[in-house]
Amino acid sequence: MARPLPTSASYGITVRIYARPSASVVGEVATAVGAAGGLVTAVDVPESRGDRITLDISCSALDGAHAEEIVAALRAVPDVTVHRVSDRTFLLHLGGKISVQSKVPLRTRDDLSMAYTPGVGRVSLALAAHPEDVAKLTVKGNSVAVVTDGSAVLGLGNIGPGAALPVMEGKAALFKRFADIDAWPICLDTQDTDEIVQVVRAIAPGFGGINLEDISAPRCFEIERRLRDALDIPVFHDDQHGTAIVVVAALTNALRCVGKQLPDARIVVAGGGAAGTAIVSLLVEAGARHLLVWDREGVLAPGDPALSPAKQRLAELTNPAGVTGTLHDALHGADVFVGVSGPGVLAADWIRDMAPQPVVFALANPDPEVDVDAASHLAAVLATGRSDYPNQINNVLAFPGVFRGLLDARAREITPSMLLSAAAALASCVSDEALNASFIVPSVFDPDVPKAVAEAVRQAAEAARAAEPAD
C-alpha cells in the first residue's frame, strides 16, 4: 500500500539495480517507487552494455521500514535485480563531517619556522606577558566548544557521548557554514555535574565561547549557572536559549499575522523542561504577562509538593494565582499554544476551544504534539520543528549569529538583553510584505539572517560593556 508524503531525505536510499536494456525500464522502476509511497530524487546510469543496464535509483522514504518496502517494490519489477542498497545518511557520515585545515601555507622552511618553532615561541612569550591578546593571536577568538554528556540527545534520550558525537559534529558544521566559526565537538564520558563543570573550566582557555548541548534537565540549569559564574567567556545552552530566541521571534511574527500583542496574549506552554523554562523566561523578558505551563503533573502551580525545585520556580513565575487542571483546561480561551513536550499531547479538536485566531507551535521532534494536517485547518498560524512543513522553528536560525556577535564583541557573558536583541533581529528578517501565516520565520539559508542576528548581539554586548562601572 502506498504511503502518503512527506518523505524525508534523512531516510534516503540509493538502490543499485541491474535491468534489461529497455527504454521503458526507468519509468517502470520510478513507478514502482512511487506506488510504494517513495519519492524518486535522482536516477543515474553508471553503466550500460548490450545485455544489461545499471541504474542507481536515489529516493527518499518516510522511515526505515518504509525504505525496506520501497526496496521490496523494486525487487518485484520484472527483469530487475537489486544489487545493493546504500543508506545515504550513513554514507554522508562516513569518516565524520568535519576536519581541521591550516589557514597558513606550510610549503617552505620559512613557513615552518614562523608557524611553528622557533618563531611560535616569540608569540607565546608575548601572550604570556599580555594574556589579553590570546583571542587576537590564536584560534580562541573564533572558536566555540560544543560540549555534551550525551544525556539528552535530540529526541533519542540518554545515549552516551560516543553516540552523541555525530550530532555535535553536525552542530560544528553548522557553526562553520552559517557564521564561519570554528567549533569543536567535546563529548564527555561523565554525567556528574561537578566533573562536567571541572572539565569545561579546564578546557575553557582555548575557546571564545561554550555551547552546551543535549544535557538533560535539571542538571543543565546548574551546569550552565556554575560555568557562567566561573568563566570569563559566554556560556550558552542552545537547547534552552537557542530554542527560546527562535520561538520568541516566530511568535512575534505570528501575533503580527493575527493582530494581537504579546502582553495581551494568553499563552500555554506544554513542557517544563530545559526548552520550556527558557522559552517562558524569555517571553516574560519580552513582555508576556499571561502564561501557564503544563507538564506531566498537570498545570504547574506554586506549592505543589510533586514539583521539582526547577518546576516550582517556573510555576511561581507563570501561575501566581495557582490555576490547576489539564492541558485541555488550560487551553480554553488561550491565544497561543507552544509545545516542547512530546507527541500526541494535544488533540486537534481542543484548538476549537482556544481564542479566535489561535496560534499553535507544536515543536516536538520528530513527531509533533498534534496531528499537523488536522491542526492546519483549525489554527490561524501553525509552526512545527520539522522541515517538511511551513514555519520550521529551527535553532540554526539563532545560534550561529548569536555566537558570531558574541565573538566579534569579545563578550565575557551573555545576558537576557542580548537574547532579546537576537530574537528581535530574527523577527525583523521577515518583512511586512513577505509575512503571512505560512512564513513567520525566514529560511535557514537566508544569508542575511546570521548577519542580522550577529550585529544585534554585538551591539547589545558592546552596550552592556559600556554600561559596566569602571574599575
N, C-alpha and C positions, 0 to 999 in steps of 0.2 A: 504494500500500500504506500502511495506517495505521501511524504510528509510536507507540511506547509513550510514555506520560508518564514523567518530568516535563517539561513545557514550562516556559518561563521568560518572565516579564514583560519581561525585558531584550530579548527578541526579539518584543515585542508589536507588532501592527499594527492599524490601523483601516482597513477597506476600505469605501469608499462604493460602494453598488451601486444601480442602478435596476432595478425589477422590476414585473411586472404587479400590479395591486391584487388581492390574494388573501389569504384568511385563513390559507392554508397556507404562504405564502412564507417566513415567519420560520422555521418548522420545517424547510423544505427546505434553507435556507442553513445553519442550525445543524447539520443532519445532515451536510451536505457538509463543513463544517469538522471535525466530529467524525470522519468517515470518513477524513479526511486526517491524523488524529492531532493536530489542534489543539484548543485549549480556548477556547470562547466565554466571554468575561468580561463583555460588555455588548452590548445591541442597542438602538440609538436610532433614532427615526423623525423626522428633521428636516423632512420634507415629505411630504404625502400629497395627491394630487389624483385626479381621476377616471380619468385614463389611466395614472398612474404613481405608485408609492410609492418613496421614497428611504429607504434603510436604511444606517446606519453600524454595521458589524459589527466589534467590538473582540475580538481574540483573541490568545492567546499561542502561540508556536511553540518548537520545540526549538533552531533555529538559523536563519541567514539562508536557507539552501537550503530548509529546511522551510517557512518563511514563503512562499516562492515556490510551493511545492507547494499550500499552502492557497489561495492566490490562483487557481492553475490550477483547483483543485476548484470554486471559486465561479464561475469563468468557464464551467464545464461545466454548471451548473444551467440547465435550460431557462427561457427568458424572463427571464434575469438578465444585466444588463450591468455590468461592473466599470468604474466611472467614475474612481476614484482610490484609490491605496494610500498610506497615511501610516505612517511608522515612528514609533511612539510614543516611543521613546527619543530619537531625534533631535529630535522636536518638543519634548520636555522640556528639551533643552539649548539651544534657540534663544535667542540673546541672553545666554547664560550662566545660572548657577544662583544667583548671589549678587549683592548690591548693598549700597551704603552708605546708611545712613539717619541723619539727625540725631536726637540724643536730646533736644535742646532746641528750643523754639519759636523761629522766626525770622520774626515777624509785624510787629514794630514797630521803630522806630529804636532804642528802648531795648534790645530783644533783640539787635540787631546790634552796638550799642556795647559790650555785655557779652560776647557770644560772640566778636566779632572786635574790630577796632580802635575806640576806643582801649583798652577795658577789658582785652583779652587781654594787652596789654603789661605790665600790673601782675602778672599771673600768671607771665609769662615771666621778669620780673625776680626775682620771688620764688623761682622754680625755679633761676635762676642762682645765687642766694645759698644755696639749700637743695636741692641736686640729689636728696637722698634722698626728696623729696616728689613726684618726677616720676610715679611709679606711682600715687600717690593722686589727682593733679590732672589726669591725662591718660588716654587710652585704653591706654597702656602697661600699666596694672595689670590689664587684662582682654584682652590681645591676644597672639596667637601667630602667628609667621611659619611658614608651611608651605612648606619650601624643597626644591626638586628640581632636578636637572640633566637629567631625562628619560632617564637611562641604564638604568633597570631598572623600567619602569612595569608594575605588575600582572604578568601573565604575558606581556606583549607585547614586552618587551625594550627595546633602546635606540632609542626612537622620537623623542627630542628634546624640548625644552622646550615648544614650541607644542602638540604632540600630548599632552603631559602635563597641560596646563592644565585640561581638563575633570575629570581625576582630582583635582587639587589643589583645584579649586572644590568638588567633592563632599566632600572632606575638610573644607574650611572650613564647608560647610553642616552637616556632622555635628557639628562643634565647637559651632556655634550651637544646633542642635536639641537636643543632649543635655546640654550644660553651659553654655549661654548665654555662650560665649566668642567674641569677635570674632577670627576667623582670616583671614589674608590669604595668597593663593597667590603665591609668589615663584618663578618659573621662570627659571633661569639659563641663558644661552646660552654656557656653558662646561662642560667636563668635566675641567678642570685642577684638581687638588686644591688647589694653592696659591691659585688665583684664587677658588675657591669659599670657602675659609676667609677670604680677604681681604674678599670681598664681604659675607659674613654678619657678620663682625666689624663692618663699616662700617654695616650697617643695624640692628644689634642694639639701639642705644639706643631705638628706637621700639617695642620689643616686650618682653613679660614672659617669653617663652619661645620656643625654637626647636624646631620639629618637622621633622626631616629625613625626607624621604620619597622612596622609589623611586630611591635612589642605589646603583649597583652595588657589589658586594664585589669586591676587598677595600678599595677606596678609601673606602667608607662608614665603615670602622673608624677610619682615620686622620683623616678629616674630623671625625667625632664627637669623637675624643680631643682633637684640637687645639682645637676650638671649646670643649670643656668646660674646657680649661686656660686659654683666653683670656678667656672671658666670665664675667660675674657673674650670669647668668640660666641656668635649666636648659636643657640641650640633650638632646633625646630623639629617637632614631631609631626611629620606630614599627615599621618592618619588622622590626627586631630586638626591641625591648623590649616593644612592644605585643603582638606575637605571643607572646613568652615569658610575659608575665603571664597571658594567657588560656589558654595551654597548661598552665601550672603549676596554675592554678585548676581547669581541666577535669580534669586528671589527678588532682588531689587528690580530686575527687568521684568519678571513675571508679574509683579504688582503694578508696574507701569502698563502692562498689557490689559489688566482688568480694572484699572483706575482706582487702586487702593493705595493707602500709605502704610508703611511699616509700623509706625507707632499705634495705629488703629487696628491692625490685623490680629486676629486670634489665630495663634499658631500652635499646632500639636506636633511634637517630635516623638517618633517611635524609636526607642533605643537610647539607653542611658549609659552607654559605654564611652570609649575614648572619643569617637567621632561626634556622638550626640552631645556630650558635655562641651566640646569645643564649639560646636555649632550654636548651642544655646548661649554660651558665654559671649561669642562674637555678635550674635543677634542682639543681646542686651546692650553691648557696647554701641551697636549701630542704632539703638533707639527703640527696639521692640519692647512692649510693655505687657503683652498678654500671651503668656506661654504656659503650656503644660507638657510634661514629659511622661510618656507611658513606657513601661518595661514589663518584664515578666511578672513583677509584683503588682502590676496594675498602674494606675496613675500615681506617680511619685508624690507623696505628701509628707510634710515635715512631721517628725515624731513617730513615724512608722518603725517599730523595732526590727522589722525584717530587712530594712535597707542598710546597705554598707555605708561607711562614712562618706564615700565619694558621692553616692546617690542621695544621701541625706543632704549634703551641701547643694546638690542640684535641685532637690525638692524645695529647699529654702529659697533658692534663687528664683524659682519659677512659679511656685504654688503656695504663697504665704497664707492663702485662705483655706488651705487644706482640702481642696477638692479631691474626691476619690472616685473610683469606678473603673470601667473597662475602656479600652480604646474606642469602642463604638460610642460609649457615653461621652468621652472627651471630644469626639468629632462633631457632635451636634452643634450646629451654628459656627463651626470653625471655618476660617478663611483659607488656612494653609495646613497641609499635611506634609511633614518631612520624615521620611522613613530611612533609618540607618540601622535596621534591626535584622530581619530575616524574611524569607519568602512566605507569602500567603497570609500575613497577619492582618491585612486589610481586605475585607470583602468589597468588591466593586460597588455593590448596592449601597454601602454606607456613604459613599460620596454624595448620594442624593440628600443625605441629612446635613451636609455641610452648608455653609452660607452660599448665596448665589455667586457665580463665577469662581468656583473653588480652584485652588492651585494644589497640585499633587506632585510631590517629589518622592518617587519610590526608588531608592538608591541601592538597595541590597543587590549584591552581585554573586553569582551570575543570574539568580532568579529574584526578581523584584518582589516587593511586599504585596503587590496587587497584580491581577491579570491586566497586562498593559493594553491589550486590544479592547477589553471591556471598559477599562478606565478612560481610554481615549475618547469615548463617546459621552463621558459624564463630567470630566474635568475641563475647565476652561484652558488651563495650561498644565501639561504633563511633562515631567522630566524623569529620566532614569540614569543609572550608572552604566548603561550599555551603549555600545557604538552602533548598534543596528536599529536604534530608534532615534528620533529627533531629540535635541536638548540633552546631550550626554553630559552629566556632571563628572568631569574628569580632572583629577588633581594636577595633571600635566599642564593645565591652563594656569596654574598658580606657582608651583614650587620652583621651576627654572627661573622665572622672572624675579621671584622673591629673593632667591639666593644671589642672583646677579646683582640686584640692588644692594643687598647686604655687603657683598664682597667689594663692590665698587665704592661703597661708603666707608669701608673698613669698620663696619659696625661691630660693637662689642656685645650687643644683645639684640633681642627682637621684642618689640612692645605691641600692645593692642592697637595703638595708632598706626603702626606700620602695617599690621594685618588689615585694618580697615582701609588704609590707603590702597593696598593691593586689591581689595575687593571692589573699591570704587573705580579704580583704573580698569579692572577687568570688565565691569559692567559697562563702562563707557566705550569699550571696543565694539559694542553693538549700537549702531547709530539709530536715530529715530526712524529713518527711512527703512532700515533693514529689520527693525524689531517687529516680531509677530509671535504668535503663540507657539510656533514651531521653531523659533530662532531667538532664544533668550540668552544664549552664550555663543561666543564666536567659535570658529573652527580651531582645533588644536594646531593646525598647520598655518594659521594666520601669523605671518612673521611680525606683525605689529603688536601681538599680544604680549610676548615676553618683554619686548622693549618698553611697552607702556607700563607694565607691572613693575619692571626693574626701576624705571625712572621715578615712579611714585614712591616706591620703597626707599630708594636712595635719598630722595628729598625729605621723606619723613625721618629717616635715620640721621641725616645731617641736621635737621631741625631739632631733633632730640638731643644731639650732642651740643648744639649751640645753646640749648636751654639748661645744660648742666651747670651747677655752680662751679666757679673757678676754684682750683685747689688752693 
